[in-house]
Structure formats: structure tokens, C-alpha cells
Amino acid sequence: MAMEEPMLTFAATASALNLVDFIKPILMLVLLGAYLRVLGSILEQDVRRLNLNVAMWNSIFLITGCIAFVAVLAIPIFWVGFPVMVLVLLAPMLAYWKHRNDAVQDESQKFTLSSMSMGDRMAARKSRSDQRSAAAVLSGPKGDLQVPGEDDPLKPIHMAMEDLLLPALEARASRLEVALTKNGGSASQIVDSVRYKREALAPETAKNIIDYLKQAAGMNVEENRKLQRAKFGIRIKNSVKSTVLHATTSGSSQGILFRLDFNRDQQLDRNYEDLGLEAEQHAILLPTLDPENRHGIILAGAASGQGLSTSLCGLLERHDAYTTNIKTLERDVQRMMEGVDHAEFDPAGPEDDYPMQLRSILRRGPDIVMVSDLKDPATAVQAALPGREGPLLYIGIPTKDGARGVISDWLRANGDSKDPEVMKKAVSPLLCVVTSRILRKLCSNCRTPFNPTAEQAKKLGIKDPANTQLYRQSGRIQVKNKVEECPTCGGTGFLGTIGVFEVMPIDREARKLLVNGDFKGAYTHARRSLGMMLMQEAGLRKVARGETSLEEVARVLSPPKAGAPRSKSVGASAS
């Protein structure tokens, strides 16, 4: 005990000196400041750019910083504790260095001892971009466009365009968006319905790329406000296969948004059977195939980027276009269907507005009509006029609020009146409401099997969890003794998407409740009396079949947290 007291006194004195000596705290603060600067200006940006686990790495860096700070204070001798602090702070950065280099396929993008500076890496990348040969060829309305030569001032812009587009194509992106605002340029891409941010763009670079692609697509380069649409293509040199690009550009006082959809027709080209509807949901829609029951209105709703266009096209695809007169009214015809008479609304050209154009279509006596939206409220009034004696109408309603949002928007577009007669005219043609969301499908090459817990089995209706196998996301496969990124899905763990639906049938009792403004009663009636399957139940069925994961269903279908702000709709994928 007598021996321990001097040691304790020495340790306490040393720790106190660590804090009293002004040079030592300054060294500690300088080291922590440098550590935080490297994290904020280099590593965090790199983690986000490569779509690695941001939350995990931020937690590791934060915890390591705390451990390093505690270590230097706990070790009595500062000149021993300070090197330990340095080593502790270096450990997670070296670990991240190895982890991200293993995840990066392009050798030129890997960290090396001479390239830890983000500025140096960006400058080197730009230099390589300027020196390498062009890999892609754009094809406009009049054929392939000439690739800029070495001395052409457009060469750097073409290479910057390739740096933006080619990685998106390699990542299986369905859409790429470039935004130019007062705050600078930004880019993001959508892969399997999830948006990923790309590296920030210098304003001049973003503007040059947008103008370059607009010119290639045959758009008016000088027009930055008016909505423009065009179709062109891109292919790798010496390759026959070409990717079709649907370009959309619009602007406002806030800036310019340029959007590219990759092979949009293929994205929307899904058979009705492949949409993701469950057997009970098919059964609700089945009667409308009978010509005697082919009257009334089916409302289809989804949030932006959650499959509304695909659902509408799939519902139309149920009908034989050669024995049935099918017409559509759309603001942008996204998928041409054989045998279907598509009408694209041009706000600058037609004599009639959108509602009157729908009225004109209905007067021609079609069997089935698809209406893409209700942006003009009078459209709903025209659609409801034929009642239950008119054709079968499919009407798209973008909404984030499920069946409630669809019904509310429909009634609002019809006048949302307290007059029972007005409400009755709006409600009487309704047959059902189809709402959808998009789930990512697990990659069958790398998904990881597991047995569900008792709680998970109960939610899924599984009676024997010990002998039931579910799957979760992985993104990694084992090759010999090394774990590598899955080449099939690119390390995301998901490959492709599938819809998850809720089909709310509307019968006579439900219509009475809706006329009285009782949506909750109508919804409960559909659930309890008509056997409606909730969207969560449909999603869990897909989990039980191994099509997706519990985590993915929770990500897409979990209600927003209380008090959380509602995000604004963005121009996400329509597929």
C-alpha cells in the first residue's frame, strides 16, 4: 500500500501537468483539429461519394477520437501518451484506406501515399480525363455526332460528360439528374429507385455539360426556362449496343434542372403479371376484364418515383388492344403500347385544353381510357360524367398518402363539395383504388440466408421458423479465401425492383361512406368485409418468398417518425 501511494501521486501530478502545461494542450488540440479536418474535408466526402456506410464510419471516427483523447490524459507521461494518441487516430484512417481501396475497382481512383489529398486527386483525375481518348459517342436526331478532337475546345467538356454519364450507366442507374443553382452544380443518380449523390460539380462544368447534351439532343441551348424534351443516344466506341436517353430540361429563377432517363421504354415495359400484385389483389381487378363489367373508374396512386407510370401501363396491358378500343391522354407518352391510341397533350398547340381533350376522347366511344394525371381539376369532372355507363377509365394520381391521398385528391378535383349530389357523382363510378410503392429485389447471387426469430416469424405468419429460410442484403461474395464485391449487383446487395401494392375495392357500402366523407369507415369496410390486403402484408409476403428483405420493407413502408418534416416531391424515376 505504501508503494502504491507514490505511484498514484505521480500519476495524478502527471495528468495535471498535461493540462497545466500550455504547450501540451496546444499539441493535443492541433492534432485533434487536423484529425477533424481530414475527416470533414476528405474522408466523409469520400465515404458519401462511394456510397459506403456513412453512419458506421462516422461512428468509428468519433469513437476513435474519444478513445485517443482519453488515452493521452490517462497515460501519466505525456511524451508516451501523445504518440499513442497519434497511433489511435491513425488506426481508423488506415482501416478506411484499406476498406475503400478494396471496394474501388478503378486503380486510378484508389488512395496511395501520394494521393491522400482530395484536391490533388481531383486535379490528377482532370488531367487524366483531358489526356485520355474519348470512349463514348453521342447519337442525335441526325445520327452519330462527331467526337471532339484533341485540339477541339469541346474536348474537355465531352470528357467531363463521360465522367458523369458512364459511371451512372455502369451502376445500372435508371436516371441521372444535373442541377445548376446559385449555390453551384450538383448531380445525383437513381439506382433501383434509390437516389445517390454524386460529386459536386463546378457551376461552369455543370452548365457546359448541360449545354453540350442539349445540343446533342437537338434542344434549344439558349432556352433555359421552358420545358423541353428530347430523345437521343449514347454508346461506347466500337460497340453496337446503344443506350437510349430521354432528356428533360426545365428552369426557374432558382436554376436549371437537366434530367436523363436511361432506356426508359425498357424500364416501363413490364407485363401485368410481373408488377408484383398478390393473388388476392389480382382477384379484385379480374372482373373488369369482362366486357359487361368494363365500366367505371380505377384510380391509381403512387408517390413520385414509386411506379405510377409502370402501374398504369401494366393495368392497360391486361386488355387485348386488338379486340378492345384503348385510348390514352398523357402529357408525356413514356411507353408506346402496340395497338393503343396514345394522345400526347401539347399545352402550346391544341385548341382544347386537357379536360376538353379528354371529353373529346370520351365522345368517340372507347372501351378503355387511361388518363395520366389530374393536374387540371376539371379533368376529374369530365372523367366522372359518364358514370357507371361509360368506358373503363384508369386515372393516375401522384400522392404520398396512399389510398387516403388518392381519394382526397379525386374528391378535391371534383369540387370537394358538401353537396351530397356532387359527392355522389364523384364517387359513384369508382371501382377500386390501386396504390403502389417500389421495393428493391435482393441480388440472388449474394443474398445471405438466415432463420427468422420468433417475433419475425409471427409477423410473417411462419409456423416453423427453425426450418424456414429468409434472406438479407449482402453485396459481398467469397472468392477462394477473399471476400469481394458482388459483380452482379455492384456491391449494393440488390438487383432490380418490384412493386408492392394495396388494392382497395369500393362497393356500394363503401360509396355511401365516401359520400358522407367517411374515408376511415370505407377503408375499414374494405379491410374487414371485402378482404383487402394491406401493403405491409403484401411486402411481408415478398420477404417470405425471398424476393426482398425485412429491412427493405421497413425502409419503404415504415411510417415517418412523429414530428419529422415531410419531404417535398422530387423528380424521381417514373418507372
N, C-alpha and C positions, 0 to 999 in steps of 0.2 A: 504494500500500500504506500509505503514511504517512497518507493521507486516511481510509482505512477504519478504522484502529485507533481514532481518537477516536469515530467513529460507533458501533463495536462496544462501546466502553467506555460510551458514553452509553446505548445500548440495554440493556446488562446492568444499569447503575445504575438506569434507569427501571423495569425489570421487578422488580428487587429492592425498589425503593421501593413498587411496587404492593403487595407482600406485607408490607413492614415497616410502612407507614403503616396504623394500625389502622382509620381511617375508611374507606379504600378496600375492604379485605376485607369490612367490615361491609356496605357498599353492595352489593358483589357477592353476598354471602350472602343479603341481604334480597331482591334481585332474583331470585335462583335459587329462594329459598323461595316467593316469590309465584308464580313460574312453575310450580313443582311443585304448589302449592295449587290453582291454576286447572286444571291438568291432572287432578289427582286428584278434586276436588270437582265439576267442571263437565264438562270435555271428555271424559274417559274414560267417565263415566256416560252422556253424550250419545251417544258412539260406540256403546256397547253397546245403548242403548235403540233406536237407529235401525238396529241390525243392520248397521253398516258394518264395514269391515275393521279390527278391533281391533288385531291384531298389527302390521299395516302402520303405522297411525297412532301406536301406542306407540313403534315403532322410529323413526319420523320425529321425534317429540318428543324421544326420548332422544338421538338423534344430533345434533339441532339444539342441545340443551342443552350437549353436549360441545363442539361447534364454538364456541358462544358463549363458553364458559369459556376455551377455548384462545385465542380471538381477543383477549379482554381482557388476557390475560397476554402475548400475542405483540406487541401494539402498544405501543411504548415509552411513549407519552404516555397516561396513564390517562384523562384527560378527553376523549380521542379514542376510546380503546378501549371505554370504558363505554357511550357512545351506540351504538357498533357492536354491542356485546353486546345492548343493548335491541332494536335492529332485527333482529338474528339470531333472538332469542327470539320476537319478534312475528310473524316471517315464517310459521312453520308454523301458528300460530293463525289468522292471516288466511287462509291457504290452506285450512285446515279449515273456517273460517267459510263461504267461498265454496262449497267442495265439498258441505257438508251442506245449505246453502240450495238448491243445485241439485237435491239428492236429495229434498228435502221438498216435497210438493205443497201442503200446507195453509199458506197465507200467515201465519196466526196463530201457527204453530209455528216460523217462521224467526227466526234471530238478527237483531237490529237493534242499533244503537248504544245504545239504551236498555234492551235486554233481555238483556245478556250474563250477568246474574246468574241462576243456576238458581232460586234462591228467589223472585226477582221473577217469573220466567216461570211458575213453578208457581202463585204467588198470582194472577197475571193470568189464567191458564187456569181456575183455580177460579172466579174472578169471572165470566168469560165463560160458564162452564158453568152457573152459577147464574142468569145473566140470559137465556140463550137459551131458546128453546122446545124442548120435548121432541120428538125426532124418531122415537122408536120406541114401538111398542105391544106389550105382552106379552099373550099369549092363554093362559089357563089351562084347566083341565078344563071350566069352565062358560062359556067364551067369552072375548072380549076384556076385559081389565082396564082400569079407568078410570085414565087418566094423571093423576098428581097435579097439582093446580092451583098457581098462583103462590104462594098463601099456605099451601099444604099442607106440613107439616114433612117429608113424604116426598119432596118435590120435589128437594132436593139429593141424596138417595140414588138417586133414579131417574136423575138426570143423571150421577152417578158410575158407575152401572151401564151407561149408554150409552157413557161414555168407555172403559169396559172392554170391552164386547161389540162395539160397532160397528167399531172398528179391526181386531178379530180377524176379523170377517166380511169386511171389505174386503180383508184379507190372505189370504183363502181358507183360514183355519185350519180344521182338522178337529176340534180340541179346544182348550178353554180350561180351565185349572186355577187355582183360587184356594186358597192355603194360609194358614191362620192358626195361628201358633205363638207360643210365649213371646217369640220374637225379633222378632215383627211379622208383617205381611202380605206375601205375595208372589204374583205371578201369572206364568204362562207360557202360551204358545200353541204348538200344533204345526201347522206348515205343511209339507206334503209330507214327513211323517214326521220332520222336524227340529224340535227344541224351541227356541224363542226366549224369552228372559226379557223380561218387561215391567217397567215402572217399579214400584218398591216401593210398597206401599200402607200407609197408616197403619192400625194394628190396628183402630181404631174403624170406619174406612171399609171395610176388608175384612169385618168382622163384619156391618156394616149391609147391604152388598151381598149377602152370603151369605143372610142372613135374608130380605131382600127377594125374592130369587129363589126361595128355598124356599117362601115364602108364595105366590108367583105359581104355582109348580108344584103346590101343594096338599100340600106336605110338612109334617111336624110341626116347626115352627120351634123348639120347646123341646128337641127331641131332637137332641143333638149327637154322641152316641156310636154309636148303632145305624145300620147300613147302611140307607139309603133310596134308592129310585129313583123317578123320575117323568118324565113326558113333557109338554112344553108348547111354546110357540112364540113367535117374535118377528118383527115385520115393521115396515118403515119406514112412517110415516104416508102415507096416500093411495096405498099400494101394495097390490096384490092378492097378490103373492108373499110367502109366509111361510117362515121358516127353522124347521125342527123341532129342538127342543132336547131331548136326553136328559140329564137331570140325575142325578148320583150323588153322594151325600154320606156321609161316614163320619168317625169321630173316634176319638181315643185320648187318653191322658194327655199326648201330645206336641202335640195341637192338632186342627184340623179341616181336612179336605180336601174341597173342593167342585169337581166336575168337570162340564163341559158338553161334550157331543158334538154337533156341528152336522150335521144331515141324515145321521145315522148309517146309515140304511137305504140311502141312495144310495151312501155310501162302500163298503158291503159288497156292493152289487148289481153284481157283475161276472160275466160269463159265464166259463165254464171256459176257453174259447179265449183270453180276454183276460188271464188270470192272469199269463202270462209264461213258461210251460213251453216248453222246446225240443222239437223233433220227436222226438228220441230218448227224452225223458222221457215224452212222450205215449205212445210205443210200449210202455213198461214198464207203464203203467196201463191200456192198452187191453183186455187180456184180461178184466179184472174187469167189463166191460160185458156179457160173455156170461153168461147165467143159470147155465150149468154151472160157471163159474169164480167165481161171485159168493159166495165163502165165504172166511172168514179175516179178518185184521186188517191195516189200513193205519194206521200211526202217522204223525201229522202234528205237526211240531215247529217252533217259532219263538220268538225272544225276545219279550218284551213290546213291543207296538207294531210288530211286524215281520210282520204279515199272517196270523197264525194263524187268526183267525175268518174272514177272507176266503178263505183256502185251504180250510178245512173246508166253507164254503158252496159254493165253486166245485167242489170234488170231488163234493159231493152233486148239484150242478146237472147233472152228466154224465148222471144217470139220469132216466128218464121217471117223474115222480111219479104219473102216472095209470095206468100199467101195472105199477108197482112199489110195494110197500108200504114206505114210508120213514118212519122214526120218529127223533126226536132226544131226548136228555136233556141239558138245559142249565141252568146256574144263572141265566143272563140271556139270554133269547132276543133276539139282536141283529138278526136278519133273518128275517122271516116269509117262508117259501117256499111258493108255491101248491102244494097237493096233498100237502104234507109234514105229518105229525102231530107238532107240537112239544110237548114236555113241559118246563115250567119248574119246577125244583126249588125248593120253599119250605122252608127249614130250620125255620121255626117252625110249619108247618102239617101236613105229611104224617105219616101213621102210620109209613111206611117211611123209612129213611134213603136216602142217594143210591145206595149199592151195591144195596140191596134193590129200589129203584125200577127200576134197570137190569135186575135179574133178572126183575122182573115184566114189563118190556117184551120181554125176550128170549123169555119163555114164550108170548107171543102170536104167535110165528112171523113176525116181519117179514122182509122181504128184505134191507133195509139199515138200519143204525142208526148215528147219529152221537152220540158222547159228547164233551162239551166239554172235560173235564179228568179228572185222576186225583187230585184233592185228597184224597179218601178212598181210602186204599190198597186196601181191599177191593174197590173198583170194578174194578181190573185183574183180580183173581181171578175175579169174575163174568164179565167180558168174555172171559176166556180159556177158561172152562168149555166152551162149545160146540165149541171146537177148529176143525178144518177142515170140520166138517159143519154149522156154524151159519151165521148170516147174514154178510154183509159188514159189518164194523164200521170206521168211521173214528173214531179216538181222538186228541184234541188233547192235546199235552204241551208246556207252556211251558218253554223251555230256551234258554240262550245258547250251548250247547256242541254244536250241530249234531246229526248222526246219533248220535254217541257219547253225547251227553247224553240223547237220546230213548230209546235202548236201555237205558242205565243206569237211567233213571227207571222204565222199564217193568219191568225185572227187579226193581228195588228194591220197586216196588209189588206185585209177585207174591211177595215174600218174600226175593228175592235169596239163595236157599239154595244151598249147595254140593251138595245132593242132586240128582243128575242127573235124577231123575224129576220133581222140582219144576221144574227149569230147562226140561226138555223140554216140560212142559205150558204154560209161559210162552212158549216160542219157537216151538213147532210151528204155531200159527195165523198167524204173521207172514208177510205177503206182501212188504211193502216199507216203507221209511221215507221220508217226504217232508218235507224241511226247506226253509225259505224265509227270505229277507231282503227288505227293500224298497229299491229304487233310485229316485232321482228321475229323471224324464224331462226331457231338455233341452227348453227352450222353442224351438219351431220358428221363432218369429218373430225371435229374436235370437241364436241359437246361431252360433258363429264357426267357419268351416271351416279346416282345416289338413291338411297332409300328414304322415303319421306318419314318425318316424325309423326307421332300420334296426332298432334294438332294439325299438321299439314294434311294428313290422311283424312281427318274428319272434314276439313274444308272441301277436299276434293271428292268426298264420297267413296274413299277407298277403304274396303273392309279388311284387307290383309296387307298392311304397309311393309311388313318384313319381306314379302315376296313380290313387291311392286317396285319397279324401277322408274325413277324420274330422271330428268337431265337438267343441267345448269350450264351457263356460259363458261367457256374456257378461253379459246383463242390461241391455245398452245398445243403442240403435239410433240411427242418424243421420237426423235430420230436417233437410233442407237442409244448412246448414253447422254445425249444432249437434248434439252428442251428448246424447241424452236417455234417461231411464229407460224401459225397455220397458214399455208399457202392458198387454201381455198377461200377463206374469208378475210385474209389480210390481217389476222390478229384481233378482229372485233368480236369473234365468237358467234356472230350472227350472219346469215346469208339469205337475203330476200325478206319479203314481208307477207303478211296475211291479214285479212280483215277480221275483226271481231264485231259482232252485230247484236243489236237489240231490235226486234220486230214487235211493235205494239199494235195488236189488232183493235179495230174500232167497230163495235157492233151498235145496235140500236140503243142499248142501255148506256154505252159509253158516249154516244152522241148526245143523249139527253143531259148527261152530266156536264159535258163540254159546253152545251148551250147555256147552262146555268153558271158557267165559269168555274166548275169544279174539276180542275185537271187532276188533282190528287185522287179524287174519287174514281175518275176514269182510269187512271194508271193502276190503282189498287184493284179495280174490277178486272182489268186486263191480266193482271198478275194472278189473281186468285180464281177467277171464274173462267178465263179464257186460256190459261196455261202459258202465259208469256214468260219466256226465259230472259232473265236479267243478263246484261252484258258481262257482268263479273262471272256469272255461271258459265257463259259461253267461253270466256277466257280460260277458266279453270279446266274446262274440258280439253282445251288445246294443250294445256300443261300435262294433263293426264295422258294424252296421246304422244307426248314427247315433241310436239311441234314448237313449243316455246317454253319459257321458264317462269317460275313463280315471281322472280324479281322483275321480269319484263312486264308481266300483268300488273304488278303493283306499281311500276313506274308509269304505265299508261293510264290505268283505271283508278288509282287511288285518288280520293277527293283532295283538293288543295287544302293546305293547313289553314286553320282558323286565323283570320287576320292577315293572311298573305295577300299581297296585291295581285289582282287578276292581270295576267299578261295580255298585251294587245295582239291582235291577229297580225301575222306576218305573211308575206307571200311565199309560203312553203309549197312543197310539191303537191300537185293536184292528183297524183296517182294514188 
